[in-house]
């Protein structure tokens, strides 16, 4: 039985919430989880949309990457 471990270098995650504070909390929690596997935030894209009933929906895409050491 061969076990192989590969380092995750890139990871993209999607988040959605009906309140901005909830979205921020979800992202912050995932940042802490990803730090444990040595991934850091590389890029964040966010958006808010309003449906026909006036309800807001907040979404975000967060790109995590391995932080390369400078030599």
Legacy VTK file of the C-alpha trace (Angstrom):
# vtk DataFile Version 3.0
C-alpha trace
ASCII
DATASET POLYDATA
POINTS 71 float
0.000 0.000 0.000
1.483 3.299 -1.099
0.531 6.487 0.659
1.427 9.730 -1.002
1.018 13.225 0.360
0.774 16.180 -1.966
0.825 19.792 -0.927
-2.279 21.744 -1.931
-0.947 24.852 -3.658
-4.169 26.498 -4.846
-7.701 26.385 -3.534
-10.753 28.426 -4.544
-13.747 28.636 -2.220
-17.177 30.183 -2.674
-19.218 31.805 0.083
-22.757 33.147 0.296
-24.834 34.820 3.014
-27.835 37.076 3.444
-25.932 39.516 5.688
-22.484 41.014 5.195
-21.398 40.223 8.772
-22.304 36.550 8.236
-20.272 36.440 5.042
-17.273 38.000 6.779
-17.524 35.468 9.611
-17.648 32.509 7.203
-14.604 33.785 5.318
-12.646 34.497 8.521
-13.339 30.994 9.825
-12.137 29.430 6.585
-9.002 31.589 6.569
-8.112 30.131 9.974
-8.741 26.564 8.739
-6.624 27.101 5.650
-3.738 28.584 7.631
-3.410 25.147 9.220
-2.591 23.702 5.789
-0.301 26.649 4.962
-2.649 28.424 2.558
-3.022 32.189 2.602
-5.465 34.535 0.889
-4.255 35.458 -2.577
-7.335 37.213 -3.970
-10.896 38.032 -2.909
-13.794 38.949 -5.172
-17.159 39.875 -3.704
-20.572 40.879 -4.953
-23.984 41.922 -3.667
-27.194 41.350 -5.564
-30.770 42.310 -4.832
-33.660 40.069 -5.825
-37.109 41.186 -6.983
-38.325 41.312 -3.354
-35.515 43.646 -2.280
-33.549 40.986 -0.380
-29.781 41.275 -0.574
-27.500 38.340 -1.233
-23.775 38.652 -0.546
-21.307 36.348 -2.284
-17.543 36.032 -2.349
-14.888 33.979 -4.077
-11.634 33.573 -2.180
-8.492 32.237 -3.842
-6.053 30.665 -1.386
-2.431 29.928 -2.330
0.699 28.614 -0.707
2.888 31.509 0.333
6.245 31.103 -1.359
9.323 31.863 0.714
11.551 34.592 -0.664
15.116 33.528 -1.330
LINES 1 72
71 0 1 2 3 4 5 6 7 8 9 10 11 12 13 14 15 16 17 18 19 20 21 22 23 24 25 26 27 28 29 30 31 32 33 34 35 36 37 38 39 40 41 42 43 44 45 46 47 48 49 50 51 52 53 54 55 56 57 58 59 60 61 62 63 64 65 66 67 68 69 70
